[in-house]
């Protein structure tokens, strides 16, 4: 498709969108790239007139794409032992030695993305990943239980654009723990991960996100879980000028189990969006989801969660979704939209949602025992979000809680 046609297809294209078209034009022609970018061009950068993006307007927040003032954040997991794959300004770097059962395949040609129409930032990432930034896709195959965690580090160096795509395939009976650090450093960074867990496999994903107030960041995952497989995801997000962590998951086999937990802390000038969509496409599947957040003045938190349970294949679903947020100061904002779309008649599904302030009685109790007010508020806030981090191993949990405590100490 001609570049002029793509430019014309994007409604009221701004400077950022025109730069994305130019980036696409600089890459080799490929029908899979074309399909993905054409799907993105139908809407352009997501904006508030799109129902699923009404609180996270990338188009308004990203009128043009410029390199941020600051570089990437420090990686809190730097001391964790294990193989590392880094995506940075020089492309992709990986540890020389990988554990048994972990196979990597570098793909220089673009890969198809079936969910392009539903995930516009995933579509543009599938179209633009590659070139000088690294491979078009990195495929990770797990063929047996891997005891050592695999670290994935995404950090740019004052780049304008940064795109990467990873595919993870967990074979039957195999197991892997992935630790992801999304550290910013680019004006617009977008990362796409395709995850497939086959029969009886297990995949856990610990995700850390932080970027500057002059950055836009999208972390998109498309997950498929087969019968009796297990998928766990725990995220800690500090946001950016605008950021979105989106997970779209499909149960594809009976008796699969999924856990999706997240904590977010949004300070002044930072926007954090946690969006999930879970389709129970098989009987007797279990989903547990807990999201907790705290927002201070000038920050914004967004939670959107949806469980879709079809009429026949979704029977005997057991699912629970909870979102709870603290507004720490006047001027903080939280938008939440939990949804259950249920057509089956033999299910157990529930959701809960609360937004409020710290408990005055608990605050008074701590102050009576000698804690200054700021420290007492920090203790209560850290304890509040800690429940959403319980599923990760002890050493990682302490690291994440330490990051949260540092954020709270800064006020």
C-alpha positions as CSV (number, residue, x, y, z in Angstrom):
1,X,0.0,0.0,0.0
2,X,1.4,3.4,-0.9
3,X,2.5,5.7,1.9
4,X,0.1,8.4,0.7
5,X,-2.8,6.0,1.0
6,X,-1.8,5.2,4.6
7,X,-1.4,8.9,5.5
8,X,-4.9,9.5,4.0
9,X,-6.4,6.6,5.9
10,X,-5.4,7.9,9.4
11,X,-8.1,10.4,10.5
12,X,-6.7,13.9,11.0
13,X,-3.1,12.6,11.2
14,X,-0.8,14.5,13.6
15,X,2.9,14.9,13.4
16,X,3.5,11.7,15.5
17,X,1.3,9.6,13.2
18,X,3.1,11.0,10.1
19,X,6.4,10.0,11.6
20,X,5.1,6.5,12.2
21,X,4.1,6.3,8.5
22,X,7.6,7.5,7.5
23,X,9.1,4.8,9.8
24,X,7.0,2.2,8.1
25,X,8.0,3.4,4.7
26,X,11.7,3.0,5.6
27,X,11.3,-0.7,6.3
28,X,11.4,-3.5,3.7
29,X,8.1,-4.3,2.0
30,X,6.3,-7.2,3.6
31,X,2.6,-8.2,3.4
32,X,2.5,-9.0,7.1
33,X,3.9,-5.6,8.0
34,X,1.4,-4.0,5.6
35,X,-1.6,-5.8,7.1
36,X,-0.6,-4.8,10.7
37,X,0.1,-1.2,9.8
38,X,-3.1,-0.9,7.7
39,X,-5.0,-2.1,10.8
40,X,-3.3,0.6,12.9
41,X,-4.0,3.2,10.2
42,X,-7.8,2.7,10.5
43,X,-7.7,4.5,13.9
44,X,-4.3,6.0,14.1
45,X,-3.0,6.6,17.7
46,X,-5.8,5.6,20.1
47,X,-7.8,8.6,21.3
48,X,-10.7,9.4,23.7
49,X,-13.4,8.9,21.0
50,X,-12.6,5.2,21.1
51,X,-14.5,3.5,23.9
52,X,-11.7,1.3,25.1
53,X,-9.3,4.4,25.1
54,X,-11.5,7.2,26.4
55,X,-9.3,7.7,29.5
56,X,-6.0,7.1,27.8
57,X,-5.7,9.4,24.9
58,X,-2.3,8.7,23.2
59,X,-3.1,11.0,20.3
60,X,-3.6,14.0,22.5
61,X,-0.6,13.2,24.7
62,X,1.7,12.5,21.7
63,X,1.2,15.3,19.2
64,X,4.8,14.8,18.1
65,X,7.5,12.3,18.9
66,X,10.6,13.8,20.5
67,X,13.5,12.2,22.5
68,X,12.9,12.6,26.3
69,X,15.1,14.8,28.5
70,X,16.0,11.9,30.8
71,X,17.4,8.5,29.9
72,X,16.2,5.1,30.9
73,X,15.5,4.2,34.6
74,X,17.7,2.0,36.6
75,X,16.8,-1.7,36.5
76,X,15.7,-2.9,40.0
77,X,16.4,-6.5,39.0
78,X,20.0,-6.0,38.0
79,X,21.3,-8.3,40.8
80,X,19.0,-11.2,39.9
81,X,21.0,-14.2,38.6
82,X,20.1,-15.8,35.3
83,X,20.2,-15.2,31.5
84,X,19.4,-11.7,30.2
85,X,18.2,-10.4,26.9
86,X,18.5,-6.6,26.5
87,X,16.7,-4.4,23.9
88,X,18.4,-1.1,23.7
89,X,19.8,1.6,21.4
90,X,22.3,-0.9,19.9
91,X,19.7,-3.5,19.1
92,X,19.4,-6.8,21.0
93,X,22.0,-8.4,23.2
94,X,21.8,-11.7,25.1
95,X,23.7,-13.8,27.5
96,X,26.1,-16.3,25.8
97,X,24.9,-19.2,27.9
98,X,21.2,-20.2,28.1
99,X,19.8,-22.9,30.3
100,X,18.7,-26.3,28.9
101,X,15.1,-26.2,27.6
102,X,15.4,-22.5,26.5
103,X,15.7,-22.0,22.7
104,X,15.9,-18.6,20.9
105,X,15.1,-17.9,17.3
106,X,15.8,-14.5,15.8
107,X,13.4,-13.5,13.0
108,X,14.4,-10.7,10.7
109,X,11.2,-10.8,8.7
110,X,7.9,-9.5,10.1
111,X,5.5,-11.9,11.8
112,X,1.7,-11.9,11.4
113,X,-0.4,-10.5,14.3
114,X,-3.9,-11.9,14.4
115,X,-5.2,-9.4,16.9
116,X,-4.2,-6.3,15.0
117,X,-7.8,-5.0,14.6
118,X,-8.4,-5.2,18.4
119,X,-5.0,-3.9,19.6
120,X,-3.9,-0.8,17.7
121,X,-0.7,-0.2,19.6
122,X,0.1,-3.9,19.2
123,X,-0.5,-3.6,15.5
124,X,1.8,-0.7,15.0
125,X,4.5,-2.5,17.0
126,X,4.1,-5.6,14.9
127,X,4.5,-3.4,11.8
128,X,7.5,-1.4,12.9
129,X,9.6,-3.8,15.0
130,X,12.9,-4.5,13.4
131,X,15.3,-2.5,11.3
132,X,18.2,-0.9,13.2
133,X,16.5,-1.5,16.6
134,X,16.9,-5.2,16.5
135,X,15.1,-8.2,15.1
136,X,11.6,-8.0,13.7
137,X,10.7,-10.7,16.4
138,X,12.5,-12.8,18.9
139,X,10.9,-16.3,19.4
140,X,11.5,-18.1,22.7
141,X,10.7,-21.7,22.9
142,X,10.5,-23.5,26.3
143,X,10.7,-27.3,26.0
144,X,11.2,-28.4,29.6
145,X,11.0,-26.9,33.1
146,X,13.5,-24.0,33.4
147,X,14.4,-23.2,37.0
148,X,16.4,-20.0,36.4
149,X,14.3,-16.9,35.5
150,X,14.8,-15.2,32.2
151,X,15.2,-11.4,32.4
152,X,14.1,-9.2,29.5
153,X,15.3,-5.6,29.8
154,X,13.8,-2.8,27.6
155,X,15.7,0.4,27.8
156,X,16.3,3.1,25.2
157,X,18.9,5.9,25.3
158,X,17.1,9.1,24.5
159,X,15.6,7.6,21.4
160,X,12.5,9.1,19.7
161,X,11.0,5.6,18.9
162,X,11.5,2.2,20.3
163,X,9.6,-1.0,19.1
164,X,10.2,-4.6,20.0
165,X,8.3,-7.9,19.6
166,X,8.7,-11.2,21.4
167,X,6.9,-14.5,21.0
168,X,7.1,-17.1,23.9
169,X,5.9,-20.7,23.3
170,X,5.8,-22.9,26.4
171,X,5.6,-26.6,25.3
172,X,3.5,-29.2,27.2
173,X,4.8,-29.7,30.7
174,X,7.4,-27.0,30.4
175,X,7.8,-24.1,32.8
176,X,9.4,-20.7,32.7
177,X,9.5,-17.5,34.8
178,X,10.1,-14.2,32.9
179,X,11.1,-11.0,34.6
180,X,10.5,-7.9,32.4
181,X,11.9,-4.4,33.1
182,X,10.4,-1.6,30.9
183,X,12.7,1.3,31.8
184,X,11.7,4.0,29.3
185,X,14.3,6.3,27.6
186,X,12.3,6.8,24.4
187,X,9.8,9.4,23.4
188,X,7.4,6.6,22.3
189,X,8.2,3.0,23.2
190,X,5.8,0.2,22.3
191,X,6.4,-3.5,23.1
192,X,4.4,-6.5,21.9
193,X,4.5,-9.9,23.5
194,X,2.7,-13.0,22.1
195,X,2.5,-15.7,24.8
196,X,1.3,-19.3,24.3
197,X,1.1,-21.9,27.1
198,X,0.4,-25.4,25.8
199,X,-1.2,-28.3,27.6
200,X,0.0,-28.6,31.2
201,X,2.7,-25.9,30.8
202,X,3.3,-23.0,33.2
203,X,4.4,-19.5,32.6
204,X,4.9,-16.7,35.1
205,X,5.6,-13.1,34.2
206,X,6.8,-10.4,36.6
207,X,6.7,-7.0,35.0
208,X,8.2,-3.6,36.2
209,X,7.4,-0.4,34.3
210,X,8.7,3.2,34.8
211,X,9.3,6.1,32.4
212,X,9.5,9.9,32.5
213,X,6.7,12.4,32.3
214,X,7.8,13.3,28.7
215,X,7.5,9.7,27.5
216,X,4.7,7.5,26.1
217,X,4.9,3.8,26.7
218,X,2.7,0.8,25.7
219,X,3.2,-2.7,26.8
220,X,0.8,-5.1,25.0
221,X,0.4,-8.8,25.5
222,X,-1.7,-11.4,23.6
223,X,-1.9,-14.6,25.6
224,X,-3.4,-18.0,24.8
225,X,-3.6,-20.7,27.5
226,X,-4.4,-24.3,26.7
227,X,-5.9,-27.1,28.9
228,X,-4.6,-27.6,32.4
229,X,-2.0,-24.9,31.8
230,X,-1.2,-22.1,34.2
231,X,-0.3,-18.5,33.5
232,X,0.5,-15.9,36.2
233,X,1.3,-12.2,35.7
234,X,2.2,-9.7,38.3
235,X,2.9,-6.1,37.4
236,X,4.2,-3.0,39.2
237,X,3.7,0.2,37.2
238,X,4.7,3.8,37.9
239,X,3.5,5.2,34.6
240,X,4.8,7.8,32.2
241,X,3.3,10.9,30.5
242,X,0.9,8.3,29.1
243,X,1.2,4.6,29.5
244,X,-0.8,1.5,29.0
245,X,-0.3,-2.1,30.1
246,X,-2.8,-4.1,28.1
247,X,-3.2,-7.9,28.4
248,X,-5.7,-9.8,26.2
249,X,-6.0,-13.4,27.2
250,X,-7.9,-16.4,25.9
251,X,-8.6,-19.7,27.7
252,X,-8.4,-22.3,25.0
253,X,-8.5,-25.6,27.0
254,X,-10.4,-27.1,30.0
255,X,-9.2,-26.5,33.5
256,X,-6.7,-23.8,32.7
257,X,-5.7,-21.4,35.6
258,X,-4.9,-17.7,35.2
259,X,-3.8,-15.1,37.7
260,X,-3.5,-11.4,36.7
261,X,-2.3,-9.1,39.5
262,X,-1.1,-5.6,39.3
263,X,-0.1,-2.7,41.5
264,X,0.3,0.9,40.2
265,X,1.6,4.1,41.8
266,X,1.0,7.3,39.8
267,X,2.6,10.6,40.9
268,X,2.3,14.1,39.4
269,X,2.4,14.2,35.6
270,X,2.1,10.4,35.3
271,X,-0.6,8.3,33.8
272,X,-1.0,4.6,34.4
273,X,-3.5,2.4,32.5
274,X,-4.0,-1.2,33.4
275,X,-6.3,-2.9,30.9
276,X,-7.2,-6.6,30.6
277,X,-9.6,-8.7,28.6
278,X,-10.1,-12.3,29.4
279,X,-12.2,-14.7,27.3
280,X,-13.2,-18.0,28.9
281,X,-13.2,-20.0,25.7
282,X,-13.2,-23.4,27.4
283,X,-15.1,-25.1,30.3
284,X,-14.0,-25.2,33.9
285,X,-11.3,-22.5,33.7
286,X,-10.3,-20.3,36.6
287,X,-9.3,-16.6,36.6
288,X,-8.2,-14.5,39.5
289,X,-7.5,-10.9,39.1
290,X,-6.5,-8.3,41.7
291,X,-5.4,-4.7,40.9
292,X,-4.5,-2.2,43.6
293,X,-3.3,1.4,43.0
294,X,-2.4,4.6,44.8
295,X,-2.4,8.0,43.1
296,X,-1.1,11.3,44.4
297,X,-2.0,14.9,43.2
298,X,-1.6,15.4,39.5
299,X,-1.5,11.7,38.8
300,X,-4.0,9.5,37.0
301,X,-4.8,5.8,37.3
302,X,-7.0,3.8,34.9
303,X,-8.3,0.3,35.3
304,X,-10.3,-1.5,32.7
305,X,-11.0,-5.2,33.1
306,X,-13.4,-7.5,31.3
307,X,-14.4,-11.2,31.6
308,X,-16.2,-12.6,28.6
309,X,-17.9,-15.9,29.2
310,X,-19.5,-17.4,26.0
311,X,-22.8,-19.4,26.3
312,X,-21.6,-23.0,25.7
313,X,-17.9,-23.2,25.9
314,X,-17.7,-21.0,29.0
315,X,-19.7,-23.3,31.3
316,X,-18.3,-23.9,34.8
317,X,-16.1,-20.8,34.7
318,X,-14.8,-19.6,38.1
319,X,-13.6,-16.0,37.9
320,X,-13.1,-13.1,40.2
321,X,-11.9,-9.5,39.4
322,X,-11.1,-6.9,42.1
323,X,-9.8,-3.4,41.7
324,X,-9.2,-1.1,44.7
325,X,-7.5,2.3,44.6
326,X,-6.4,5.0,47.0
327,X,-6.6,8.7,46.2
328,X,-3.8,10.0,48.4
329,X,-4.4,13.7,47.8
330,X,-6.8,16.2,46.3
331,X,-6.1,16.4,42.6
332,X,-5.6,12.7,42.2
333,X,-7.8,10.9,39.7
334,X,-8.8,7.2,39.2
335,X,-11.1,5.9,36.5
336,X,-12.3,2.3,36.7
337,X,-14.5,0.1,34.5
338,X,-14.8,-3.6,35.6
339,X,-17.1,-5.6,33.4
340,X,-18.6,-9.1,33.3
341,X,-20.1,-10.2,30.0
342,X,-21.6,-13.6,30.8
343,X,-23.8,-15.7,28.6
344,X,-23.3,-19.2,30.2
345,X,-25.6,-20.1,33.0
346,X,-23.5,-22.4,35.3
347,X,-20.7,-20.1,36.4
348,X,-19.2,-18.4,39.5
349,X,-18.2,-14.9,38.5
350,X,-17.7,-11.8,40.7
351,X,-16.1,-8.4,40.6
352,X,-15.5,-5.6,43.0
353,X,-14.3,-2.0,42.7
354,X,-13.5,0.7,45.4
355,X,-11.8,4.1,45.3
356,X,-11.2,6.1,48.5
357,X,-8.8,7.6,50.9
358,X,-6.6,6.1,53.6
359,X,-8.5,5.0,56.8
360,X,-8.4,7.8,59.3
361,X,-8.6,5.4,62.3
362,X,-5.6,3.4,61.0
363,X,-3.7,6.6,60.4
364,X,-4.5,7.9,63.9
365,X,-3.4,4.5,65.4
366,X,0.1,4.7,63.8
367,X,0.6,8.4,64.7
368,X,-0.3,7.6,68.3
369,X,2.7,5.2,68.3
370,X,5.1,7.9,67.3
371,X,5.2,7.8,63.5
372,X,5.2,11.1,61.7
373,X,2.1,11.6,59.4
374,X,4.1,11.2,56.2
375,X,5.7,8.0,57.3
376,X,2.4,6.6,58.6
377,X,0.7,7.4,55.3
378,X,3.5,5.6,53.5
379,X,3.3,2.5,55.7
380,X,-0.4,2.2,55.1
381,X,-0.1,2.7,51.4
382,X,2.6,0.2,51.0
383,X,0.7,-2.4,53.0
384,X,-2.4,-1.6,50.8
385,X,-0.8,-2.4,47.5
386,X,1.4,-5.3,48.8
387,X,-1.4,-7.8,48.4
388,X,-1.2,-7.4,44.6
389,X,2.5,-8.5,44.7
390,X,2.1,-11.6,46.8
391,X,2.3,-14.1,43.9
392,X,5.9,-13.4,43.0
393,X,8.9,-15.2,44.7
394,X,10.2,-13.7,47.9
395,X,13.3,-12.0,46.5
396,X,11.4,-10.3,43.7
397,X,8.6,-9.3,46.0
398,X,11.0,-7.6,48.3
399,X,12.5,-5.8,45.4
400,X,9.1,-4.6,44.1
401,X,8.1,-3.5,47.6
402,X,11.4,-1.6,47.9
403,X,10.6,0.3,44.7
404,X,7.2,1.1,46.0
405,X,8.6,2.2,49.4
406,X,11.1,4.5,47.6
407,X,8.3,6.1,45.6
408,X,6.3,6.7,48.8
409,X,9.3,8.1,50.6
410,X,9.7,10.8,47.9
411,X,6.1,11.9,48.6
